[in-house]
Amino acid sequence: MNTSIRNPIFTGSFYPDNEVALKQLIQNVYQAEKASINKALAQKTLLGGIVPHAGYAYSGYEAIHFYDILKQSQQHFDTIVVVNPNHTGYGSGWYNTSSYTQWETPLGTVDTDQAFMEALDIEPNNRAHSLEHSGEVQLPFLQLYAEHPFAVVMITMNKQTVPSAVSLASKIKQAALQTGERILLIASSDFSHHESPSKGYEKDQLVIDQILSLNSQNVFDVVQKHQVSACGYGPIMTLIEYTRQVAQRPGIALLRRGNSGEVQPAAMVVDYISFLCYDA
C-alpha cells in the first residue's frame, strides 16, 4: 500500500509547531483545569464526546476535560473516529473520508484504520481534509491522552442535517460491528461565534438543553430557529444518534463551558463547550 501522509497544516497557529512547546502548552492547560475535571466519569463506559477545535490557548481548557477523562478511564479503543464540520467548502456528498494512510503532528504520525474505512464505504476526498483544521487539532490531544495504541478515521461532514447524521451514525456502528473494533467517536465543534458573552451563553443554552436530552432533531431545529452559529452541529447530531444506537442506557455529561473572552477579553467572543457520552 502506498503511504500518503497528511502533513500538519495548522501548527504555529492553532497549536505550537514543536513537540516541547506543544506538550508544555497542554500541560499548562491541564494544570489550570485538573482540580475541576470530573474524574469519576472515567468509570463509565466511554462512547465519545463533543470537543472544541479552536486554538489550544483558547479552547484547550474545555478540551482537556474530555481528554483527561479518556486517559483516566484506561479504556482501550482500537480506532478513534473524528467527525468534523467542513469549514472550507471543499468535498463531495454528505461526508468524506480521505486516502491518507497517516496523519502527522509534531508528536509523530498516527495510522489511519484502512479496514474500518473500507467497511464505512464512504467516498474519500482529500480536498475535504487538506485545509480543514477541525479534525487535525484533535490529534495531538489524542496522541498524549489515549493510553493505548490506536488508529484514526477522520470524517469531514459536508452536509449537516438530521438524515446525514443518522446515516453516518449507522455507518459507523455497522463498520464497528463488521470489523469488531472498539471505537471512540469525537464530534468536533465550537459553539456560538462572534456573539456577546451573554447572548452566546443564552443561545448555546438552547442547544445544550437538547444535547443533554440526546435529541438530534431538536438540536437541528434550535440551531436553525435561533441562528446558533455552532459550527459542528452535524457531528454533534451524529454523536447523539450513535450514542442512542449503541448504548443500553445512553448518558451524557457537560464537562466545561467557556469562551474566548476568558483568555482575551473582548466584546464579541467564541464559545467552547465539551461533553462526554457514555453507556450508563
TORDO-383443 format. One record per residue: x, y, z of N, C-alpha, C, O in turn; residue in three letters. Coordinates in steps of 0.001 Angstrom, whole numbers, plus 500000, padded with zeros to 6 digits. Each point is the difference from the previous one (the first is absolute). Example, Ala and Ser with C-alpha at 12.3 -4.5 7.8 and 13.67 -1.06 7.14 Angstrom:
<rs>
{{513190 494310 507800} {499110 501190 500000} {500900 501200 500000} {501036 499981 500665} 'ALA'} {{498614 501069 498615} {500820 501190 500060} {499230 501090 500730} {500509 501108 500169} 'SER'} 
</rs>
This chain:
<rs>
{{500845 498801 500000} {499155 501199 500000} {500879 501246 500000} {500956 500092 500769} 'MET'} {{498720 500850 498379} {500732 501251 499966} {499683 500812 501248} {498851 500080 500435} 'ASN'} {{502193 500520 500131} {499820 500832 501172} {499746 501434 499574} {500775 500586 499245} 'THR'} {{498137 499964 501247} {499658 501389 499725} {499811 500704 501331} {499083 499670 500753} 'SER'} {{501773 501292 499541} {499984 500657 501303} {499294 501345 499910} {500315 500820 499137} 'ILE'} {{498730 499400 501757} {499364 501315 500138} {500883 500800 500954} {499982 499783 501212} 'ARG'} {{500788 501142 498226} {500895 500820 500809} {499213 501001 500834} {498924 500434 499588} 'ASN'} {{501593 499938 501572} {499294 500992 500821} {499998 501356 499304} {501030 500462 499510} 'PRO'} {{497815 500159 500456} {499842 501278 499310} {499908 501153 501000} {500382 501127 499684} 'ILE'} {{499114 498597 501518} {499648 501081 500907} {500941 500127 501197} {499664 500627 501005} 'PHE'} {{501519 498768 498872} {501031 500228 501012} {500463 501453 499909} {500083 500577 498916} 'THR'} {{500213 499991 502237} {500441 501388 500012} {498856 500993 500033} {500220 501195 500192} 'GLY'} {{498551 498319 499621} {498827 500883 500097} {499026 499464 501052} {499754 500654 501014} 'SER'} {{499693 498157 498741} {499072 499432 500966} {500721 499339 501173} {499468 499943 501109} 'PHE'} {{501722 499568 498648} {500782 499364 501062} {501480 500097 499641} {500327 500187 498829} 'TYR'} {{500581 499690 502150} {501431 500190 499737} {500552 499023 498972} {499491 498892 499830} 'PRO'} {{501563 501548 499490} {500547 499211 498900} {501174 499121 500400} {500665 499428 499135} 'ASP'} {{499604 500454 502174} {501044 499062 500420} {499538 499240 501233} {499158 500475 500762} 'ASN'} {{501398 498351 499419} {499534 499064 501021} {500088 500581 501405} {499065 499862 500789} 'GLU'} {{502045 500783 499525} {500205 500501 501361} {498969 501070 500350} {499372 499948 501057} 'VAL'} {{500463 501015 498047} {499046 501086 500266} {498568 499496 500020} {499180 500487 500778} 'ALA'} {{500513 498549 498378} {498649 499431 499944} {499671 499281 501298} {498931 500205 500577} 'LEU'} {{501985 498954 499881} {499772 499282 501255} {499890 500968 501171} {499197 499793 500910} 'LYS'} {{501605 501255 499066} {499979 500962 501103} {498681 500756 500048} {499446 500210 501080} 'GLN'} {{500043 500203 497764} {498726 500710 499970} {498875 499120 500531} {499187 500447 500810} 'LEU'} {{500765 498300 498734} {498945 499096 500470} {500144 499733 501495} {499002 499909 500715} 'ILE'} {{502229 499968 499753} {500217 499791 501436} {499550 501217 500803} {499432 499854 501081} 'GLN'} {{500819 501340 498398} {499555 501217 500686} {498479 500051 500098} {499445 500380 501031} 'ASN'} {{499892 499232 497885} {498539 499967 499983} {499492 498975 501018} {499053 500256 500742} 'VAL'} {{501592 498591 499272} {499591 498956 500943} {500161 500477 501448} {499116 499779 500828} 'TYR'} {{501999 500864 499473} {500230 500475 501365} {498930 500999 500434} {499595 500030 501162} 'GLN'} {{499955 500786 497887} {498966 500994 500310} {498646 499351 500266} {499188 500543 500750} 'ALA'} {{500564 498300 498642} {498672 499384 500041} {499905 498758 500863} {498890 499574 500316} 'GLU'} {{502224 499826 500079} {499962 498648 500577} {499105 499883 501226} {499393 498952 500220} 'LYS'} {{500515 502098 500576} {499199 499928 501231} {498511 499917 499711} {499230 499539 500843} 'ALA'} {{500351 500907 497962} {498568 500025 499692} {499574 498921 499004} {498840 499961 499590} 'SER'} {{502083 499167 500019} {499648 498916 499082} {499252 498905 500769} {500447 499549 501054} 'ILE'} {{498413 500036 498401} {499174 498987 500663} {500534 498604 499689} {499494 499305 499119} 'ASN'} {{501527 500307 501614} {500682 498733 499726} {499114 498788 500273} {500276 498910 499499} 'LYS'} {{498668 501265 501283} {499092 498876 500277} {499353 499491 498721} {499620 498832 499918} 'ALA'} {{500253 502035 499085} {499403 499577 498729} {500869 498979 499273} {499517 499310 499102} 'LEU'} {{501741 500586 501269} {500891 499022 499373} {499581 498568 500306} {500456 499061 499348} 'ALA'} {{498665 500774 501654} {499526 498657 500329} {498881 499547 499064} {499642 498822 499987} 'GLN'} {{499810 502096 499241} {498947 499656 499051} {500589 499282 498791} {501212 500013 499787} 'LYS'} {{497915 499359 499424} {500427 499433 498719} {499948 501114 498964} {498923 500396 499554} 'THR'} {{502246 500105 500070} {500068 501167 499122} {499600 499651 498569} {500398 498967 499463} 'LEU'} {{498817 501903 499941} {499594 499843 498604} {500546 501110 499113} {500285 499777 498824} 'LEU'} {{499861 501420 501741} {500501 501112 499207} {499790 501311 500701} {499683 500039 501189} 'GLY'} {{500492 501043 498073} {499829 501305 500605} {499949 501109 498974} {500345 499815 498833} 'GLY'} {{499218 501339 501629} {500023 501227 499210} {501186 500807 500500} {500110 500286 501192} 'ILE'} {{500776 500079 497892} {501243 500669 500374} {500223 501188 499070} {499838 499866 498787} 'VAL'} {{500535 501304 501759} {500226 501157 499139} {501275 499876 499171} {500829 499124 500246} 'PRO'} {{499318 501760 498772} {501124 499885 499070} {500668 501332 499677} {500552 500177 498915} 'HIS'} {{499395 500754 502028} {500660 501285 499775} {501471 499908 500412} {500505 498921 500310} 'ALA'} {{500167 502226 499686} {501370 500019 500481} {500078 499483 501428} {499142 500314 500825} 'GLY'} {{501875 498901 499467} {500100 499370 501317} {500004 501025 501131} {499475 499729 501080} 'TYR'} {{501107 501435 498686} {500064 501025 501033} {498611 500503 500377} {499816 500592 501064} 'ALA'} {{499211 499171 498065} {498631 500436 500251} {499100 498845 500434} {499362 500066 501051} 'TYR'} {{500587 498881 498142} {499032 498923 500252} {500609 498779 500686} {499290 499038 500292} 'SER'} {{502005 500991 499966} {500631 498865 500671} {499443 499743 501385} {500019 498868 500483} 'GLY'} {{499482 502190 500163} {499484 499875 501366} {498731 499162 500047} {499719 499351 501008} 'TYR'} {{499521 500659 497913} {498826 499133 499895} {500402 498607 499510} {499537 498987 500524} 'GLU'} {{501326 500980 498471} {500395 498718 499401} {500670 499078 501015} {499784 498789 499979} 'ALA'} {{501032 501786 500913} {500793 499169 500911} {499110 499181 500933} {500414 498940 500469} 'ILE'} {{498389 501526 499802} {499101 499240 500875} {499650 498659 499350} {500044 498958 500654} 'HIS'} {{499612 501076 498066} {499687 498744 499314} {501225 499101 499925} {499926 498807 500296} 'PHE'} {{501199 501773 499306} {501177 499157 499765} {500581 499439 501285} {500522 498885 499989} 'TYR'} {{499407 501842 501114} {500515 499428 501241} {499094 498886 500509} {500486 499012 500551} 'ASP'} {{498205 501134 499272} {499090 498897 500363} {500309 498775 499156} {499985 498875 500500} 'ILE'} {{500295 501343 498219} {500401 498883 499132} {501246 499305 500556} {500063 498772 500066} 'LEU'} {{500910 502023 500325} {501237 499426 500537} {499748 499246 501302} {500507 498896 500196} 'LYS'} {{498708 501710 500689} {499723 499370 501294} {499202 498706 499845} {500104 499098 500831} 'GLN'} {{499110 500817 498117} {499160 498809 499808} {500822 498760 499705} {499597 498888 500340} 'SER'} {{501554 501299 499028} {500869 498897 499597} {499277 498987 499113} {500410 498844 499905} 'GLN'} {{498518 501597 499452} {499321 499125 499053} {500787 499959 498698} {500589 500997 499581} 'GLN'} {{499410 497859 499800} {500758 499805 498765} {499071 500123 498807} {499031 499253 499870} 'HIS'} {{501276 501699 499262} {499245 500168 498758} {500929 499692 498827} {501074 500586 499864} 'PHE'} {{498485 498487 499300} {500800 499664 498822} {500039 501161 499018} {501031 500296 499395} 'ASP'} {{497825 500351 500464} {499839 501047 498994} {499265 501185 500598} {498985 499845 500679} 'THR'} {{501541 501328 499061} {499331 501224 500441} {499504 500721 498753} {500776 500395 499130} 'ILE'} {{497908 499764 500813} {499350 500635 498858} {499757 501470 500344} {499338 500314 500989} 'VAL'} {{501199 500571 498189} {499800 501433 500192} {499092 500506 498880} {500343 499918 498821} 'VAL'} {{498505 500603 501565} {499086 500603 499016} {500047 501508 500203} {499720 500504 501088} 'VAL'} {{500638 500201 497856} {500134 501450 500091} {499183 500696 498921} {499711 499403 498963} 'ASN'} {{499916 501847 501268} {499276 500740 498974} {500933 500420 498872} {501216 499833 500087} 'PRO'} {{498202 500707 498865} {500756 500445 498835} {500021 501527 499986} {498977 500642 499761} 'ASN'} {{502205 499933 500501} {500141 501456 500002} {500445 500553 498645} {499940 501208 499773} 'HIS'} {{500505 497915 499333} {500626 500465 498757} {499065 500006 498798} {500218 500735 499038} 'THR'} {{498733 498436 501023} {499113 499865 498850} {500449 498958 499000} {499267 499697 499058} 'GLY'} {{501929 499744 501123} {500471 498933 499122} {499468 498664 500495} {499846 499789 501203} 'TYR'} {{499877 499316 497864} {499478 498692 500370} {498870 499614 499076} {499587 500782 499144} 'GLY'} {{499916 498006 501034} {498952 499490 499109} {499030 499145 500788} {500409 499224 500864} 'SER'} {{498306 500914 498842} {498994 499204 500689} {499772 500463 501424} {500323 501131 500364} 'GLY'} {{499115 497976 500437} {499658 500348 501380} {501221 500050 500910} {500058 500816 500920} 'TRP'} {{500911 498321 498829} {501187 499912 500850} {501106 499283 499236} {499735 499263 499051} 'TYR'} {{501512 500962 501375} {501151 499395 499328} {501033 499505 501002} {500300 500663 500992} 'ASN'} {{500239 498150 498723} {501249 499586 500613} {501118 500519 499086} {499771 500893 499185} 'THR'} {{501425 498551 500949} {501110 500402 499140} {500796 498761 499614} {499723 498900 500476} 'SER'} {{501261 501286 498665} {500882 498882 499641} {501333 500081 500736} {500917 499236 499698} 'SER'} {{499203 501672 501255} {501235 500061 500784} {500143 498730 500829} {499032 499515 500585} 'TYR'} {{502170 499959 499459} {500262 498818 500822} {500563 500372 501368} {499989 499190 500926} 'THR'} {{500502 502039 499191} {500497 500489 501281} {499687 501491 500140} {499912 500733 499015} 'GLN'} {{499924 499689 502235} {499843 501420 500330} {501163 500388 500895} {500288 499322 500986} 'TRP'} {{500371 501760 498670} {501204 500410 500719} {499731 501236 500853} {499263 500900 499598} 'GLU'} {{501347 499125 501584} {500021 501185 500866} {501431 500149 500518} {500838 499144 499717} 'THR'} {{499464 501916 501030} {501338 500100 500592} {500348 498862 500952} {501161 499836 500374} 'PRO'} {{497843 499379 500017} {500231 498872 500912} {500221 498679 499258} {500191 498962 500634} 'LEU'} {{499784 501069 498040} {500181 498781 499212} {498808 499742 499094} {499192 500893 499742} 'GLY'} {{500711 497874 499778} {498923 499655 499077} {499016 499027 500645} {500354 499217 500881} 'THR'} {{498408 500858 498656} {498949 499070 500410} {499503 499292 498745} {499697 500647 498997} 'VAL'} {{500219 498034 501057} {499507 499232 498852} {498488 500146 499867} {499287 500112 500996} 'ASP'} {{500239 499886 497774} {498563 499901 499785} {499604 498526 499984} {500809 499134 499667} 'THR'} {{497962 500596 500689} {499493 498633 500036} {499376 499690 498635} {498845 500333 499737} 'ASP'} {{501942 499029 499413} {499557 499747 498631} {498814 499041 499946} {499082 500186 499201} 'GLN'} {{500938 498788 501650} {498913 499021 499990} {498685 500645 500427} {498944 499716 499434} 'ALA'} {{501133 501151 501564} {498788 500672 500471} {499462 500937 498919} {498790 500088 499797} 'PHE'} {{502111 500610 499512} {499550 500913 498950} {499369 499235 498844} {499032 500470 499403} 'MET'} {{501498 498373 500282} {499381 499171 498950} {498611 499557 500433} {499068 499982 499196} 'GLU'} {{500797 499659 502078} {498697 499564 500508} {498993 501153 500003} {498804 499781 499806} 'ALA'} {{501672 501433 500414} {499103 501161 499984} {499397 500227 498619} {498847 500410 499870} 'LEU'} {{501958 499314 499093} {499547 500212 498621} {499549 501449 499788} {498900 500265 499515} 'ASP'} {{501979 500653 500864} {499773 501435 499800} {501014 500502 498982} {501171 499622 500044} 'ILE'} {{498384 501217 499050} {500882 500502 498955} {501157 500804 500594} {499768 500954 500742} 'GLU'} {{501481 498672 498941} {501124 500815 500445} {500142 501244 499124} {499800 499946 498786} 'PRO'} {{500540 501153 501838} {500268 501228 499268} {501004 500811 500812} {499644 500626 500998} 'ASN'} {{501601 499358 498569} {501047 500660 500786} {499801 501506 500097} {500466 500626 500952} 'ASN'} {{498858 499951 498089} {499791 501451 500052} {499117 500392 501183} {500092 501118 500506} 'ARG'} {{499061 497966 499926} {499155 500276 501164} {500810 500036 501293} {499508 500464 501029} 'ALA'} {{501730 499048 498922} {500851 499910 501187} {501271 500841 499905} {500576 500365 501024} 'HIS'} {{499861 499943 497771} {501348 500538 499812} {500200 501352 500685} {501096 500291 500480} 'SER'} {{497864 500532 499570} {500117 501322 500622} {499031 500182 501167} {499713 501125 500409} 'LEU'} {{499790 497768 500117} {499010 500026 501076} {500691 499854 501360} {500738 499040 500227} 'GLU'} {{499020 501910 500667} {500679 499993 501295} {499286 499182 501066} {500634 499535 500947} 'HIS'} {{498054 500282 498912} {499203 499517 501130} {500189 498525 500318} {499622 499547 501080} 'SER'} {{500958 499697 497991} {500379 498627 500312} {501430 499941 500515} {500290 499356 501008} 'GLY'} {{500592 501326 498283} {501428 499962 500341} {500285 500353 501449} {500818 499346 500646} 'GLU'} {{498512 501688 499877} {500363 500485 501333} {499664 499010 501116} {500477 500159 501123} 'VAL'} {{498711 498824 498588} {499718 498979 501020} {501165 499020 500165} {500135 499369 501048} 'GLN'} {{500697 500505 497930} {500990 498924 499984} {501079 500118 501069} {500289 498998 500654} 'LEU'} {{500329 502172 499566} {501013 500045 501058} {499448 499646 501382} {500682 499344 500788} 'PRO'} {{498101 501081 499507} {499379 499599 501271} {499877 498483 500078} {500293 499397 501033} 'PHE'} {{499276 499995 497879} {499854 498544 499989} {501355 499316 500170} {500113 499008 500720} 'LEU'} {{500904 501521 498622} {501328 499392 500116} {500512 500041 501434} {500739 499110 500422} 'GLN'} {{498874 501913 500323} {500476 500131 501374} {499090 499315 501021} {500465 499587 501063} 'LEU'} {{498241 500289 498623} {499051 499561 501030} {499342 498656 499737} {499413 499433 500922} 'TYR'} {{500656 500032 497870} {499498 498644 499763} {501093 499034 500458} {501098 499980 499443} 'ALA'} {{498591 499228 501569} {501030 499237 500700} {500542 498814 499210} {501060 499475 500341} 'GLU'} {{498253 500099 498633} {500399 498807 499262} {500201 500346 498535} {499504 501026 499535} 'HIS'} {{501212 498136 499732} {500134 500243 498556} {498622 500027 499337} {499123 499204 500336} 'PRO'} {{500705 501695 498744} {498713 500129 499315} {500246 500459 498571} {501056 500540 499670} 'PHE'} {{497933 499229 499489} {499981 500561 498658} {498871 501019 499942} {499159 500055 500897} 'ALA'} {{500823 500753 498046} {498956 501014 499880} {499240 499839 498691} {500511 499478 499010} 'VAL'} {{498256 500990 501028} {499203 500192 498790} {499469 501418 500069} {499244 500345 500909} 'VAL'} {{501150 500474 498132} {499614 501403 499978} {498893 500187 498959} {500155 499617 498841} 'MET'} {{498741 500967 501582} {498844 500196 499117} {499607 501473 500017} {499693 500559 501053} 'ILE'} {{500318 500056 497784} {499495 501360 499872} {498543 499942 499568} {499654 499366 499003} 'THR'} {{499499 501308 501768} {498556 499985 499743} {499634 501253 499204} {500077 501118 500510} 'MET'} {{499528 498678 498243} {499726 501118 499100} {498572 500512 500120} {499750 501195 499839} 'ASN'} {{499320 497910 500440} {498576 500362 500094} {499521 499674 501400} {499987 498837 500404} 'LYS'} {{499617 502191 500340} {499621 499824 501396} {498473 500013 500124} {499373 501042 500192} 'GLN'} {{500068 497774 499691} {498556 499824 500132} {499742 498785 500884} {500906 499211 500271} 'THR'} {{497861 500652 500170} {499662 498821 500803} {500164 498724 499170} {500587 499041 500501} 'VAL'} {{498923 500899 498252} {500212 498775 499217} {501474 499649 499796} {500365 498826 500055} 'PRO'} {{500484 502175 499710} {501419 499691 499805} {500629 499514 501300} {500880 499139 499980} 'SER'} {{498672 501411 501155} {500517 499566 501295} {499562 498575 500324} {500806 499192 500461} 'ALA'} {{497929 500498 499301} {499491 498646 500237} {500735 499006 499106} {500398 498926 500452} 'VAL'} {{499777 501432 498296} {500692 499136 499043} {501434 499737 500429} {500454 498856 499996} 'SER'} {{500263 502207 500376} {501401 499841 500374} {500141 499195 501284} {500886 499152 500107} 'LEU'} {{498250 501107 500864} {500045 499225 501246} {499786 498514 499724} {500672 499155 500591} 'ALA'} {{498400 500526 498517} {499730 498600 499658} {501200 499365 499310} {500341 498849 500271} 'SER'} {{500291 501899 498843} {501188 499483 499311} {501132 499700 500985} {500687 498985 499889} 'LYS'} {{499491 501921 501076} {501055 499800 500997} {499691 498776 500858} {500883 499184 500269} 'ILE'} {{497868 500692 500156} {499607 498844 500808} {500211 498700 499222} {500547 499038 500539} 'LYS'} {{499025 500929 498206} {500122 498783 499202} {501457 499658 499712} {500374 498828 499991} 'GLN'} {{500443 502186 499774} {501422 499749 499748} {500671 499426 501245} {500876 499140 499900} 'ALA'} {{498713 501335 501265} {500548 499462 501247} {499595 498542 500184} {500808 499175 500427} 'ALA'} {{497942 500513 499251} {499542 498612 500096} {500736 499112 499000} {500387 498875 500317} 'LEU'} {{499798 501642 498486} {500639 499215 498936} {501466 499721 500302} {500493 498903 499738} 'GLN'} {{500206 502090 500811} {501436 499842 500260} {500281 499442 501388} {501091 499492 500260} 'THR'} {{497922 500602 500635} {500201 499547 501365} {500867 500928 500822} {500514 499604 501047} 'GLY'} {{499657 501620 498498} {500893 500922 500686} {499255 500857 501015} {498838 500359 499810} 'GLU'} {{501858 499954 501262} {499465 500890 501040} {500290 501434 499572} {501146 500357 499728} 'ARG'} {{497817 500449 500215} {500197 501353 499494} {499560 501058 501009} {499158 499764 500866} 'ILE'} {{501443 501395 498984} {499615 501208 500714} {499661 501028 498938} {500725 500144 499016} 'LEU'} {{498168 500577 501178} {499536 500955 498989} {500104 501423 500536} {499385 500336 501012} 'LEU'} {{501386 500486 498314} {500159 501398 500393} {499268 500888 499011} {500241 499936 498795} 'ILE'} {{498862 500893 501726} {499325 501014 499197} {500727 501319 500236} {499988 500535 501109} 'ALA'} {{500637 499980 497851} {500794 501218 500124} {499129 501214 499717} {499485 500156 498893} 'SER'} {{500349 500713 502116} {499139 501166 499807} {500311 501103 500996} {500253 499741 501177} 'SER'} {{499725 501490 498335} {499898 501157 500876} {498523 500377 500072} {499159 499411 499320} 'ASP'} {{500543 501585 501518} {498606 500430 500121} {499855 501421 499464} {500621 500317 498986} 'PHE'} {{498606 500537 501633} {499698 501301 499408} {501255 500801 499655} {500951 500068 500778} 'SER'} {{499023 500528 498046} {501120 500791 499504} {499627 501480 499953} {498924 500370 499532} 'HIS'} {{501982 500464 500959} {499887 501457 499838} {498672 500548 500521} {499332 500813 499363} 'HIS'} {{500324 498701 501824} {498860 500546 500738} {500546 500628 501293} {501120 499705 500416} 'GLU'} {{498080 501157 500207} {500398 500475 501323} {499982 498812 500952} {499264 499042 499765} 'SER'} {{501529 500997 501306} {500008 498857 500927} {498606 499620 500490} {499690 498815 500126} 'PRO'} {{499473 502176 500150} {498668 499687 500518} {499083 499426 498923} {499252 499058 500262} 'SER'} {{500801 501501 498538} {499145 499498 498919} {500445 498602 499569} {499165 499129 499759} 'LYS'} {{502138 500657 500144} {500501 498679 499642} {499604 498957 501026} {499606 498889 499647} 'GLY'} {{500498 501471 501626} {499619 499081 501076} {498527 499633 499881} {499623 498837 500141} 'TYR'} {{499558 502165 499600} {498552 499786 499893} {499659 499092 498822} {499206 499070 500136} 'GLU'} {{501393 501201 498718} {499732 499176 498814} {500502 498571 500197} {499308 499036 499675} 'LYS'} {{501906 500844 500862} {500565 498671 500185} {499186 499158 500969} {499906 498783 499845} 'ASP'} {{499506 501863 501152} {499221 499243 500983} {498823 499299 499334} {499624 498897 500395} 'GLN'} {{499794 501744 498595} {498900 499372 499265} {500465 498695 499345} {499271 499008 499977} 'LEU'} {{501950 501014 499495} {500558 498798 499354} {500409 498974 501048} {499751 498804 499845} 'VAL'} {{500879 501674 501221} {500440 499101 501077} {498830 499186 500540} {500123 498796 500222} 'ILE'} {{498753 501861 499985} {498833 499300 500551} {499606 498816 499126} {499615 498948 500509} 'ASP'} {{500483 501225 498175} {499623 498919 499081} {501096 498942 499898} {499708 498815 499840} 'GLN'} {{501554 501612 500251} {501091 499029 500026} {499868 499095 501217} {500139 498782 499891} 'ILE'} {{499594 501808 501256} {499873 499213 501230} {498781 499095 499973} {499933 499021 500744} 'LEU'} {{499102 501302 498402} {498845 499123 499796} {500271 498962 498916} {499149 499159 499711} 'SER'} {{502039 500904 499690} {500385 499092 498912} {498942 499991 498898} {499569 498947 499532} 'LEU'} {{500029 502258 500072} {498966 500145 498975} {500579 500770 498818} {500038 501230 500017} 'ASN'} {{500412 498050 498961} {500678 500650 498882} {499055 500850 499154} {500401 501042 499482} 'SER'} {{498346 498521 500376} {499049 500804 499228} {499803 501362 500666} {499946 501025 499321} 'GLN'} {{499948 498983 501994} {499820 501262 500710} {501261 500856 499967} {499919 501228 499973} 'ASN'} {{501252 498122 500030} {501245 500762 499828} {499956 500753 498671} {500277 501198 499937} 'VAL'} {{499370 498074 499009} {499921 500612 498663} {498983 501140 499983} {500276 501081 499481} 'PHE'} {{498560 498669 501085} {498929 500998 499968} {500393 501274 500746} {499740 501106 499525} 'ASP'} {{500885 498739 501642} {500407 501161 500797} {501095 500796 499282} {499966 501230 499969} 'VAL'} {{501002 498053 499458} {501073 500675 499266} {499425 500836 498865} {500403 501145 499792} 'VAL'} {{498649 498270 499474} {499415 500710 498864} {499105 501160 500452} {500095 501106 499467} 'GLN'} {{499049 498640 501504} {499033 501011 500429} {500675 501219 500612} {499600 501136 499748} 'LYS'} {{501428 498617 501060} {500636 501091 500736} {501329 500444 499381} {500724 500819 500566} 'HIS'} {{499579 498615 498250} {501229 500371 499289} {501221 499897 500914} {500780 500942 500137} 'GLN'} {{499357 497892 500478} {501148 499755 500883} {501189 499589 499135} {499912 499050 499222} 'VAL'} {{501181 501660 500918} {501152 499768 499114} {500958 498951 500549} {501218 500176 499965} 'SER'} {{498213 498721 500546} {500814 498852 500404} {500414 499276 498715} {499154 499453 499292} 'ALA'} {{502132 500546 500414} {500432 499572 498661} {499879 498499 499775} {499866 499561 498858} 'CYS'} {{500179 499636 502214} {499998 498555 499816} {498737 499329 500509} {500071 498934 500612} 'GLY'} {{498778 501672 499146} {498772 499377 500511} {499711 498680 499290} {499327 499137 500565} 'TYR'} {{501165 500688 498217} {499858 498716 499302} {500762 498887 500697} {499417 498954 500286} 'GLY'} {{501878 501234 499999} {500712 499013 500805} {499361 499755 501363} {499965 498865 500475} 'PRO'} {{499528 502197 500157} {499323 499825 501292} {498792 499084 499840} {499802 499090 500804} 'ILE'} {{499392 501144 498165} {498830 499151 499768} {500420 498567 499679} {499321 499051 500391} 'MET'} {{501789 500792 498904} {500504 498660 499694} {500361 499260 501281} {499670 498825 500160} 'THR'} {{501005 501863 500744} {500363 499389 501278} {498755 499635 500802} {499935 498923 500593} 'LEU'} {{499088 501963 499426} {498747 499699 500714} {499348 498749 499424} {499603 499101 500742} 'ILE'} {{500289 500846 497927} {499363 498841 499364} {500798 498723 500262} {499418 498948 500264} 'GLU'} {{501903 501141 499666} {500836 498825 500262} {499808 499525 501441} {499842 498805 500249} 'TYR'} {{500172 502129 500688} {499828 499648 501413} {498659 499311 500224} {499925 499006 500723} 'THR'} {{499034 501509 498670} {498673 499410 500150} {499934 498612 499363} {499268 499131 500473} 'ARG'} {{501495 500664 498458} {499961 498713 499312} {500765 498900 500731} {499604 498835 499952} 'GLN'} {{501492 501524 500727} {500877 498957 500541} {499889 499818 501512} {500357 498940 500515} 'VAL'} {{499155 502076 500208} {499986 499908 501462} {498724 499349 500508} {498914 500264 499485} 'ALA'} {{501217 498897 501511} {498820 499448 500660} {499322 501060 500852} {498774 500088 500055} 'GLN'} {{502058 500725 500615} {499487 501120 500793} {500798 501241 499626} {500988 500319 500662} 'ARG'} {{498601 500384 498290} {500782 501130 499515} {500133 501099 501052} {499022 500384 500640} 'PRO'} {{502186 500107 499527} {500243 501075 500947} {500885 501073 499395} {500802 499724 499108} 'GLY'} {{499050 501501 501379} {500818 501105 499528} {500210 500979 501139} {499103 500224 500812} 'ILE'} {{502084 500358 499242} {500317 500968 501045} {500685 501206 499387} {500867 499863 499136} 'ALA'} {{498740 501319 501316} {500705 501224 499619} {501239 500104 500881} {499908 499924 501225} 'LEU'} {{501239 500248 498150} {501263 500005 500737} {500461 501410 500363} {500300 500283 501160} 'LEU'} {{499753 500599 497839} {500415 501382 500272} {499488 500903 498891} {499957 499603 498835} 'ARG'} {{499658 501605 501526} {499650 500996 498999} {500748 501290 500302} {500210 500360 501158} 'ARG'} {{500186 500326 497777} {500723 501250 500155} {499991 500744 498681} {499294 499614 499069} 'GLY'} {{501489 501453 500847} {500094 500736 498747} {501352 500667 499874} {500769 500081 500958} 'ASN'} {{499503 500391 497851} {501308 500584 499713} {500267 501248 500827} {501156 500363 500221} 'SER'} {{497785 500298 500238} {500166 501194 500807} {500617 499736 501361} {500499 500923 500643} 'GLY'} {{499472 497820 499806} {500647 499663 501262} {501516 500045 499867} {500716 500149 500990} 'GLU'} {{499767 499722 497771} {501441 500030 499735} {500415 501386 499524} {501008 500553 500442} 'VAL'} {{498200 499988 498658} {500266 501326 499447} {498691 500788 500000} {499178 499841 499098} 'GLN'} {{500632 501001 501902} {498726 500727 500122} {499625 500737 498716} {500828 500661 499373} 'PRO'} {{497897 499204 500256} {499514 500619 498771} {498487 500148 500089} {499336 499291 500756} 'ALA'} {{500131 501643 498458} {498553 500208 499987} {499282 498848 499317} {498869 499671 500357} 'ALA'} {{501787 499711 498657} {499439 498877 499254} {500929 498805 500175} {501215 500124 499848} 'MET'} {{498215 498725 500472} {500823 498829 500332} {499522 498764 499246} {498945 500012 499366} 'VAL'} {{501848 498924 500713} {499627 498676 499507} {499863 499089 501209} {500832 500032 500907} 'VAL'} {{498119 499157 499106} {499712 499129 501142} {500507 498583 499750} {499949 499493 498880} 'ASP'} {{500538 499887 502181} {500517 498636 499945} {499359 499173 501098} {499955 500426 501155} 'TYR'} {{499551 498401 498498} {499344 499126 500973} {500393 498560 499707} {500000 499576 498844} 'ILE'} {{500335 499669 502202} {500332 498586 499810} {498991 499122 500742} {499471 500365 501050} 'SER'} {{500288 498475 498366} {499057 499015 500532} {500620 498616 499907} {500906 499764 499200} 'PHE'} {{498597 499325 501625} {500370 498590 499954} {498748 499173 499789} {499007 500190 500701} 'LEU'} {{501026 498886 498333} {498926 499024 499817} {500460 498642 500497} {501153 499618 499802} 'CYS'} {{497952 499658 500841} {500377 498733 500612} {498795 499083 500080} {498862 500422 499790} 'TYR'} {{501402 498336 500513} {498939 499033 500289} {499928 499861 501510} {500927 499500 500637} 'ASP'} {{497968 500945 499921} {499854 499982 501457} {499723 498603 500533} {499851 499819 501208} 'ALA'} 
</rs>
